[in-house]
Amino acid sequence: MSLSPSPLERLNRARADLRMGLPVVLCGPDSAALMVPAESLTIRRLADLRALCPQLVLALTGHRAQTLKARAYDGDVARVVIPADADLDWLEALADPADDLRMPMKGPLKTLRDGSAELHRAAIRLAKSAQLLPAAVLAETPDACALAMEHNLTMLEAAETLTLETRLSPVIAARLPMRLAGAGRLHVFRPDDGGIEHYAIEVGQPDRHAPVLTRLHSACFTGDVLGSLKCDCGPQLHAALTAMHEAGGGVLLYLNQEGRGIGLANKMRAYSLQDQGFDTVEANHRLGFDDDERDFRLGAELLRRLGFDSVRLLTNNPAKVAMLERGGITVTERVPLQVGLTAENAAYLATKAAKSGHLL
């Protein structure tokens, strides 16, 4: 029946459950497990998981495992055996690098090398998509599916956690006069996976039959709203709107992918690590994330929805050009956007150039 949740709807339900610390059941071809992110796990639920499965495992990314000097036999993921006497503080210390410098020795850590890591990879994907730290406790048990039915837990196939191309549907568009861009329209689009909405700001009346001046701008609460000097996001946003106004039209795609896709809370964790001396890429890796977790395919779909198939892209990031073109959008020109250099963000911009390939 159409009343039953689709895989995408179950996936979004699982994200909400995990943020509240409610277990989700992951099923693979040969095994099943209850999983809870370490960040939202409680003492009581840790005890309940131990009662179901004496041998709990903490799934960490390869990046986080490298920081902890734990062997990641599966490459991108490490399956750390949780000692019987390990408490919630021990788990949180492995998941969150906030105190790594103060307490660097957390091992020795025993990691699994035999068996499948499929459920553990799925658990990491789920934690990331819920914008939690990518560290999850798994309790494998043959009764997992029955427990899901008994306790009304969300149940997912591991394959259903794989990143799918999100479809965006228009919700509403309305006229919006802007101080920097003049007359325009704000379009709101809602993804079909139940995630956060994304926006397209149409400046003036751009020609659908010519390459449109375009900016893919990822949300930055600290830079766009608070005027943070740690990044160049706010100045880039303002300069892009001004350039579109001067060009007689343009499209600014405002993608809600804060902190390169890791969310505001994790971005602040990365900022805290930067205060300890790590650069932006090192901080992301210590948290367990990749350099950049964003999905710019969203930008390509938004442009298609608005009726554009070619752009002049305002960016210093070649990865945005490549991903737009893979999404079927022709990039006729990369227009540099080099603004916002401050004494506070000079090292950050240098890292973006050296490690992320930005053309500065």
RAQUICOR-V316449 format. One record per residue. N is the residue number from 1. PHI is phi in whole degrees, 0 to 359 (* if undefined). OMEGA is omega as a letter, one per 40 degrees, with the letter a starting at -180 (999 if undefined). D_CENTER is the distance of its C-alpha to the mean C-alpha in Angstrom with 2 decimals. Layout:
N | PHI | OMEGA | D_CENTER
N | PHI | OMEGA | D_CENTER
This chain:
1 | * | i | 32.32
2 | 289 | i | 29.82
3 | 286 | a | 29.56
4 | 283 | a | 27.53
5 | 292 | i | 23.72
6 | 283 | i | 22.18
7 | 305 | i | 19.59
8 | 295 | i | 16.87
9 | 291 | i | 18.43
10 | 294 | i | 18.63
11 | 297 | i | 14.96
12 | 291 | i | 14.18
13 | 297 | i | 17.07
14 | 297 | i | 15.75
15 | 301 | a | 12.52
16 | 297 | i | 15.01
17 | 300 | a | 17.36
18 | 294 | i | 15.13
19 | 295 | i | 14.25
20 | 268 | a | 18.06
21 | 86 | i | 18.80
22 | 274 | a | 20.42
23 | 297 | i | 20.59
24 | 238 | i | 19.47
25 | 261 | i | 21.62
26 | 254 | a | 20.36
27 | 241 | i | 23.08
28 | 243 | a | 23.82
29 | 298 | a | 27.06
30 | 236 | a | 28.89
31 | 204 | i | 27.17
32 | 212 | a | 25.21
33 | 208 | i | 23.61
34 | 274 | i | 22.52
35 | 226 | i | 19.19
36 | 220 | i | 17.91
37 | 300 | i | 15.13
38 | 302 | a | 17.15
39 | 296 | a | 15.77
40 | 253 | a | 17.29
41 | 288 | i | 20.25
42 | 249 | i | 23.73
43 | 301 | a | 27.00
44 | 296 | a | 28.59
45 | 287 | i | 25.99
46 | 298 | i | 25.97
47 | 296 | i | 29.73
48 | 296 | i | 29.48
49 | 296 | i | 27.25
50 | 295 | i | 29.81
51 | 294 | i | 32.59
52 | 278 | a | 31.12
53 | 212 | a | 30.25
54 | 299 | a | 31.87
55 | 254 | i | 29.64
56 | 275 | a | 26.07
57 | 231 | i | 23.34
58 | 256 | i | 20.23
59 | 272 | i | 17.52
60 | 234 | i | 15.76
61 | 285 | i | 13.93
62 | 300 | i | 16.41
63 | 298 | a | 15.18
64 | 292 | i | 15.83
65 | 298 | i | 18.99
66 | 297 | i | 20.28
67 | 299 | a | 20.15
68 | 274 | a | 22.03
69 | 60 | i | 24.43
70 | 259 | a | 23.79
71 | 285 | i | 24.62
72 | 258 | a | 21.86
73 | 295 | a | 24.33
74 | 264 | i | 21.76
75 | 83 | a | 20.15
76 | 274 | a | 16.40
77 | 217 | i | 16.93
78 | 243 | i | 19.65
79 | 253 | a | 21.55
80 | 271 | i | 23.12
81 | 286 | a | 26.24
82 | 273 | i | 26.35
83 | 301 | a | 29.93
84 | 298 | a | 32.01
85 | 262 | a | 32.51
86 | 289 | i | 28.93
87 | 255 | a | 27.94
88 | 296 | i | 24.81
89 | 298 | i | 25.05
90 | 296 | i | 25.03
91 | 295 | a | 21.86
92 | 295 | i | 20.09
93 | 293 | i | 21.45
94 | 284 | a | 19.97
95 | 280 | a | 16.48
96 | 247 | a | 16.45
97 | 278 | a | 17.85
98 | 306 | a | 19.33
99 | 252 | a | 22.83
100 | 301 | a | 22.67
101 | 288 | i | 25.23
102 | 285 | a | 27.50
103 | 228 | a | 27.45
104 | 288 | a | 26.54
105 | 270 | a | 28.47
106 | 240 | a | 26.70
107 | 252 | e | 28.34
108 | 288 | a | 29.92
109 | 254 | i | 27.20
110 | 265 | i | 28.24
111 | 240 | a | 25.82
112 | 279 | i | 26.66
113 | 237 | i | 27.49
114 | 261 | i | 29.21
115 | 85 | a | 27.95
116 | 271 | i | 24.81
117 | 255 | a | 21.25
118 | 300 | a | 19.97
119 | 294 | a | 19.34
120 | 289 | i | 17.64
121 | 297 | i | 15.16
122 | 298 | i | 14.58
123 | 296 | i | 14.20
124 | 297 | i | 11.47
125 | 301 | a | 9.53
126 | 295 | i | 10.37
127 | 299 | i | 9.54
128 | 298 | a | 5.88
129 | 292 | i | 5.98
130 | 272 | a | 8.12
131 | 59 | i | 6.10
132 | 254 | i | 9.03
133 | 302 | a | 10.20
134 | 282 | i | 10.17
135 | 211 | a | 13.90
136 | 223 | i | 15.85
137 | 269 | i | 19.61
138 | 240 | i | 21.28
139 | 239 | i | 24.83
140 | 281 | i | 26.30
141 | 206 | i | 29.31
142 | 293 | a | 31.43
143 | 266 | a | 31.58
144 | 301 | a | 27.86
145 | 294 | i | 28.41
146 | 295 | i | 31.48
147 | 295 | i | 29.67
148 | 298 | i | 27.03
149 | 293 | a | 29.97
150 | 294 | a | 31.90
151 | 254 | i | 29.24
152 | 57 | i | 27.49
153 | 268 | i | 24.13
154 | 292 | a | 21.51
155 | 236 | a | 21.99
156 | 228 | i | 19.83
157 | 286 | a | 20.75
158 | 304 | a | 18.51
159 | 294 | a | 18.42
160 | 287 | i | 17.08
161 | 272 | i | 13.64
162 | 296 | a | 13.36
163 | 294 | i | 11.06
164 | 255 | i | 13.59
165 | 288 | a | 14.18
166 | 284 | i | 13.74
167 | 267 | a | 17.02
168 | 246 | i | 17.44
169 | 244 | i | 20.66
170 | 293 | i | 22.47
171 | 254 | a | 23.32
172 | 197 | i | 25.53
173 | 221 | a | 26.52
174 | 211 | i | 28.89
175 | 296 | a | 30.72
176 | 215 | i | 29.31
177 | 286 | a | 31.48
178 | 234 | a | 29.60
179 | 299 | a | 31.13
180 | 270 | a | 29.71
181 | 247 | a | 29.49
182 | 74 | a | 32.43
183 | 288 | i | 32.53
184 | 192 | i | 29.47
185 | 225 | i | 27.64
186 | 256 | i | 24.31
187 | 256 | i | 22.82
188 | 251 | i | 20.36
189 | 238 | a | 18.51
190 | 244 | i | 17.12
191 | 285 | a | 14.98
192 | 281 | i | 16.92
193 | 268 | i | 14.34
194 | 80 | a | 14.88
195 | 283 | a | 11.57
196 | 289 | a | 11.84
197 | 284 | i | 14.35
198 | 237 | a | 14.32
199 | 232 | i | 17.48
200 | 235 | i | 19.94
201 | 255 | a | 22.67
202 | 266 | a | 25.77
203 | 266 | a | 28.11
204 | 64 | i | 31.78
205 | 230 | a | 32.73
206 | 295 | a | 31.19
207 | 285 | i | 33.08
208 | 288 | a | 31.38
209 | 258 | i | 33.65
210 | 227 | i | 32.70
211 | 302 | a | 29.60
212 | 263 | i | 27.84
213 | 294 | a | 26.53
214 | 226 | i | 22.76
215 | 229 | i | 19.85
216 | 269 | a | 16.13
217 | 242 | i | 14.95
218 | 277 | a | 11.48
219 | 306 | i | 12.09
220 | 218 | a | 13.34
221 | 301 | a | 15.21
222 | 292 | a | 16.93
223 | 274 | a | 18.11
224 | 287 | a | 18.72
225 | 261 | a | 20.26
226 | 265 | i | 21.57
227 | 70 | a | 22.58
228 | 304 | i | 21.00
229 | 265 | a | 22.80
230 | 279 | a | 20.12
231 | 220 | i | 18.47
232 | 250 | a | 19.94
233 | 293 | i | 17.67
234 | 300 | i | 20.36
235 | 300 | i | 23.15
236 | 295 | i | 21.32
237 | 301 | a | 20.73
238 | 292 | i | 24.38
239 | 294 | i | 25.76
240 | 295 | i | 24.11
241 | 297 | i | 25.61
242 | 297 | a | 28.91
243 | 296 | i | 29.02
244 | 294 | i | 28.50
245 | 297 | a | 31.25
246 | 292 | a | 33.55
247 | 279 | i | 32.93
248 | 89 | i | 33.94
249 | 163 | i | 30.68
250 | 174 | i | 27.04
251 | 225 | i | 23.65
252 | 251 | i | 20.69
253 | 264 | a | 17.46
254 | 258 | a | 15.36
255 | 264 | a | 11.79
256 | 280 | i | 9.94
257 | 231 | a | 6.72
258 | 304 | i | 7.89
259 | 64 | a | 7.93
260 | 57 | i | 6.75
261 | 93 | a | 3.31
262 | 258 | i | 3.74
263 | 92 | a | 6.28
264 | 294 | a | 9.97
265 | 298 | i | 11.26
266 | 291 | i | 9.41
267 | 298 | i | 10.23
268 | 292 | i | 13.72
269 | 297 | i | 13.84
270 | 295 | i | 13.29
271 | 299 | i | 15.99
272 | 298 | i | 18.20
273 | 292 | i | 18.03
274 | 297 | i | 18.92
275 | 295 | i | 21.88
276 | 273 | i | 22.92
277 | 114 | a | 23.20
278 | 271 | i | 20.09
279 | 278 | a | 18.63
280 | 297 | i | 15.07
281 | 288 | i | 14.35
282 | 300 | i | 16.36
283 | 297 | i | 14.62
284 | 301 | a | 11.14
285 | 295 | i | 13.18
286 | 295 | i | 15.14
287 | 284 | a | 12.25
288 | 103 | a | 11.45
289 | 260 | i | 8.45
290 | 284 | i | 9.31
291 | 305 | a | 10.59
292 | 213 | a | 8.04
293 | 256 | a | 4.78
294 | 283 | i | 5.93
295 | 238 | a | 8.33
296 | 277 | i | 11.63
297 | 299 | i | 13.57
298 | 302 | i | 13.12
299 | 296 | i | 15.36
300 | 297 | a | 17.93
301 | 291 | i | 18.30
302 | 299 | i | 18.75
303 | 297 | i | 21.40
304 | 298 | i | 23.14
305 | 299 | a | 23.23
306 | 275 | i | 24.91
307 | 94 | i | 27.35
308 | 253 | i | 26.44
309 | 234 | i | 26.44
310 | 214 | a | 26.85
311 | 219 | i | 25.53
312 | 254 | a | 26.29
313 | 264 | i | 22.88
314 | 279 | a | 22.60
315 | 195 | i | 20.36
316 | 253 | a | 20.77
317 | 252 | i | 17.94
318 | 300 | i | 19.47
319 | 297 | i | 16.21
320 | 293 | i | 15.98
321 | 299 | a | 19.59
322 | 297 | a | 19.18
323 | 288 | i | 16.38
324 | 298 | a | 18.35
325 | 293 | i | 21.45
326 | 295 | i | 20.02
327 | 274 | i | 19.26
328 | 92 | i | 22.95
329 | 258 | i | 23.08
330 | 278 | i | 25.73
331 | 259 | a | 25.01
332 | 280 | a | 28.58
333 | 200 | i | 27.86
334 | 263 | a | 25.28
335 | 260 | a | 26.28
336 | 300 | i | 25.52
337 | 222 | a | 24.13
338 | 258 | a | 25.21
339 | 220 | i | 25.51
340 | 86 | i | 24.65
341 | 291 | i | 25.75
342 | 227 | i | 26.77
343 | 298 | a | 28.11
344 | 284 | a | 25.09
345 | 248 | a | 22.48
346 | 301 | a | 24.72
347 | 293 | i | 23.36
348 | 299 | i | 19.70
349 | 293 | i | 20.78
350 | 297 | i | 22.82
351 | 293 | i | 19.93
352 | 300 | i | 17.96
353 | 289 | a | 21.20
354 | 284 | a | 22.05
355 | 251 | a | 18.87
356 | 246 | i | 16.62
357 | 77 | i | 19.63
358 | 291 | a | 19.71
359 | 265 | a | 23.26
360 | 248 | 999 | 24.58
